[in-house]
Structure formats: structure tokens, C-alpha cells
């Protein structure tokens, strides 16, 4: 009840403040946030009374925190709040997947957000070590769709098919950006999902800054439709499902490469503030 009172007792002046998202209103996001917070609190309560905490509970909590992060960014949240939410989500994520690999989109989101939020080195090291461990582990022979991280309530995740993927060129490019120089190396030879990410990898391969910017803009133009199989695709057409369409992985590449993205400031898919609010900030203190 306190959560609901907090969310809905805002002044009209505050409700009328502009938000980052282009498709929904502040009230729309507060409604979705209230539902996600309720699910999160219910899961925590179950964990407090459970004799044995199962992995699904950890998965549910990690997912709830990420949904909350996305909605809060879509409104007007600042980096400190989002970073705190991310660190909490990452804790549950690593607990949930210490024996099973997540779907590719999830780990890519975690790494991308880790880059964008300038998370502390010790937390980023956890991501690096986790992905290295994934590289060493083969998929269990009996892997089935039941082992998928989650099925979003607003639609099936058609991208989450068990395909035996391993950490790829795109993941390692992002991870290398925060690794010590002597540790950096080429850990992969291919992309896990070339149809989805070949255009983004062309940005990384671009011979100069102008070519990188051009490749980034071209990929971003196609980004939404490339993800037509994602569970969030067209979620703005459904009730209480939309949390924003943000190309975290595109922004992470742009940030790492210091690409001129000034013309993307008002792009509805590009999280411009996530790239630029840390320009005058070093990596968060541990």
C-alpha cells in the first residue's frame, strides 16, 4: 500500500514533467511499476518463508529488478538509482544461473547495462568471470525450453530457443572494454546470432569514426524490426506491458567507441542519457 501511495500521490506539476519515453505517459509507467513492485515484494515474501529457495525465485527477482530499471529509465530516473537497482538484479541473476546459462539476450543486456551504468570494477569482474565460466561449460544434453530464463507475461520469447550458443564476439568486445590490458584477447570467432547483431558488429569493425557513426545509425534504423521475435515487440499496444524500447547494446557499443551520437539525442530507441550522464564521472567507487 505504501508503494501505491507513493506512486500515485504525485502533484499535477510533477505528473506533467516530460519523460524520456516517446510513446507513453508518466502515469502509464507508474501503473506498470506498481505491478512489477508488487510481484517483486510477493516473491521476496515467498523467499522469506520458503524452506528451500528454488532457482525460479532468484530468476523472478532478477527479472523484476531489470523491468523496474527499464521503466524508471523511461520516466526520468538518474544513474545512481538505476545503478543500485542493477546491482541488486545482478546479485539474483548470478545466483539463478550459477549452473545454467541464460538466454543470450539476457546476458547481453546485463553486460550492456553494466557498461552504461559504469558499475564498480568488482561487480564488472563478476560478469567477466561468469561469462568465462559459461565459455567452459557445454550445454547439458537434455536442455529443454523449460530451462529458459523466463517467459515474459506479455508474450512468448521466440528468441529464447535452446541453441547451444556460447559467448560471442559482441559480448567479448564489451567485456574487453573493462578488462586489464594484459587480459584482453580474442575469446570468440563468431556471433551467436548474426541475423540480429551482424549490423551492430559492423560498427565495431568500421575503419574510421565516420564509418562507425554511419553503421551505427543504419543499424539503429533497423533495430526495432530486427527484434520482431522479442517478447517486448509491440508491447506498447498491450495493457500494462510496455516499459520502453531501449537499444542498450547499441548504446554500449557507442559509448565504448566514443562515437558521435549527437544526432541520436531524440531517437526513441537510443538511450542517449544512459551514454552521456557519466561523461564527467569515473567508474563508480567500490
GUSE-738415 format. One record per residue (C-alpha): x, y, z; residue in three letters. Coordinates in steps of 0.2 Angstrom, whole numbers, plus 5000, padded with zeros to 4 digits. Layout:
XYZALA
...
This chain:
500050005000UNK
501450125004UNK
502150094987UNK
500550134978UNK
500350294989UNK
502050344984UNK
501750314966UNK
500050394964UNK
500150544976UNK
501150654965UNK
500750834961UNK
500050884945UNK
501650984941UNK
502650834944UNK
501550724933UNK
501650854919UNK
503550844918UNK
504250774902UNK
504950594902UNK
506250514891UNK
505050394883UNK
504050454867UNK
502550334867UNK
501850334885UNK
501450444899UNK
502150454917UNK
500550384924UNK
500650234912UNK
502450194918UNK
501950214936UNK
500550094934UNK
501749964927UNK
502950004940UNK
501649974954UNK
501349794946UNK
503149754945UNK
503549814963UNK
502049704969UNK
502749554960UNK
504449584967UNK
503849604985UNK
502749444984UNK
504249344978UNK
505349414992UNK
504049365004UNK
503949194997UNK
505849184999UNK
505749235017UNK
504649095022UNK
505248955010UNK
506148815017UNK
507148795001UNK
507348934989UNK
507248874971UNK
508148954956UNK
506549014949UNK
506349144964UNK
508149214960UNK
507649224942UNK
506049314945UNK
506849434957UNK
508249474944UNK
507049494931UNK
505849614941UNK
507349724945UNK
507849744927UNK
506049784922UNK
505949914936UNK
507549984930UNK
506949994912UNK
505350084917UNK
506250204928UNK
507450254915UNK
505950284903UNK
505250404915UNK
506750514922UNK
507750414935UNK
509550464937UNK
511150354936UNK
511350324955UNK
509650254957UNK
509750144942UNK
511450084946UNK
510850024963UNK
509349934955UNK
510549854943UNK
511749794956UNK
510349714966UNK
509749624950UNK
511449564946UNK
511649484963UNK
510049374960UNK
510449344941UNK
512149264946UNK
511349164959UNK
510049104947UNK
511249054933UNK
512748984943UNK
512348814935UNK
511348854919UNK
511648984905UNK
510349114902UNK
509749164885UNK
510849274875UNK
509849424876UNK
509849424895UNK
511749414897UNK
511949544883UNK
510849664892UNK
511749634908UNK
513449674901UNK
512749824891UNK
511949904906UNK
513549864916UNK
514549964903UNK
513250104903UNK
513050124921UNK
514950124925UNK
514649984938UNK
516149964950UNK
517649864944UNK
517249724957UNK
515449704950UNK
516049704932UNK
517349574936UNK
515949464942UNK
515149474924UNK
516849444916UNK
517149284927UNK
515349224924UNK
515549234905UNK
517249154906UNK
516449014915UNK
515049004903UNK
516348984889UNK
517048824898UNK
515348744901UNK
514448644887UNK
512548654887UNK
511848494895UNK
511248374883UNK
509448374889UNK
509248564888UNK
507448604885UNK
506348754884UNK
505948734902UNK
507648794906UNK
507348964898UNK
507649104910UNK
505949174909UNK
504349194898UNK
503849374898UNK
502049384903UNK
501649494888UNK
502149364876UNK
503249214872UNK
505149244869UNK
505449174852UNK
507249224853UNK
507549114868UNK
507648944859UNK
508948824866UNK
510348834853UNK
511948794862UNK
512648964860UNK
514249024868UNK
514949194872UNK
515249284856UNK
516249424848UNK
515049554853UNK
514949504872UNK
516849494872UNK
517049664864UNK
516049744878UNK
516949644892UNK
518649684885UNK
518249864887UNK
518349844906UNK
519749714907UNK
521549754911UNK
522649774895UNK
523649614898UNK
522049514900UNK
521249574884UNK
521149444870UNK
520049374856UNK
519049254866UNK
517749214851UNK
517749194832UNK
515949214828UNK
514249304833UNK
513049194842UNK
511549274832UNK
512249354816UNK
510549404809UNK
510249514824UNK
511949584828UNK
512949574812UNK
512449754808UNK
513049804826UNK
514649714824UNK
515049814808UNK
515049964819UNK
516449894829UNK
517449844813UNK
517250014805UNK
518950084798UNK
518650264805UNK
517450364816UNK
516350424801UNK
516150244795UNK
515750194813UNK
514450334815UNK
513650284798UNK
513550104803UNK
512850144820UNK
511450254813UNK
511050124799UNK
510949984812UNK
509850084824UNK
508650124810UNK
508349934808UNK
508549884827UNK
506649884832UNK
506149774817UNK
507649654819UNK
506949614836UNK
505149574830UNK
505349404839UNK
505749484855UNK
504449464869UNK
504349654871UNK
504049694852UNK
502449794850UNK
502149794869UNK
501549974869UNK
499949904861UNK
499549794876UNK
498949844893UNK
500249864907UNK
501649784897UNK
502649924890UNK
504249984899UNK
505150074885UNK
506150014869UNK
507950044873UNK
509349984862UNK
510549954877UNK
511849854867UNK
511949994853UNK
512250124866UNK
513550024875UNK
514550004858UNK
514350194855UNK
515050234872UNK
516550114871UNK
516950184854UNK
516650364858UNK
515550384843UNK
514750554839UNK
512950514843UNK
512350694845UNK
511050674831UNK
510350524841UNK
509850634856UNK
508050624852UNK
507950444844UNK
506550344853UNK
507650194854UNK
509350264858UNK
509650294877UNK
510650444875UNK
510650494893UNK
511250324898UNK
512850364887UNK
513150544892UNK
512750564911UNK
514350484916UNK
515450594905UNK
516150684919UNK
516150534931UNK
517450404933UNK
516950224936UNK
515950204952UNK
516950184968UNK
516950014975UNK
